[in-house]
Amino acid sequence: MSLSNKIKILKTRKKLDLLDDVLLNIIKKRTNLVKRILENKTSKNQIIDKKRIKVILKNIKRKSLKKKIDPKLTNMIWNGMIKGYIDFEYRKFKKK
């Protein structure tokens, strides 16, 4: 690999690092919204809402295609995020 290519990669990685910081701020905001929803759930069986998950994934696919983003990629990202938040809700759930 040429020095020029290495420099280009390093510059692009710096941009990715900055974007990761932005994503972390967005995840923090999303987590706070999930916490607000969780406060209103009265039983653990309310944590997984299969209809809601189906609607979210369908919307993400539609929006991905419209924005010319690989829908398989966004589906994998959202599936991972949904699973992560389900785990988060189970860990944070407090019986009323």
Helices and strands as residue ranges (DSSP letters): H 3-39, G 44-46, H 50-66, H 71-92
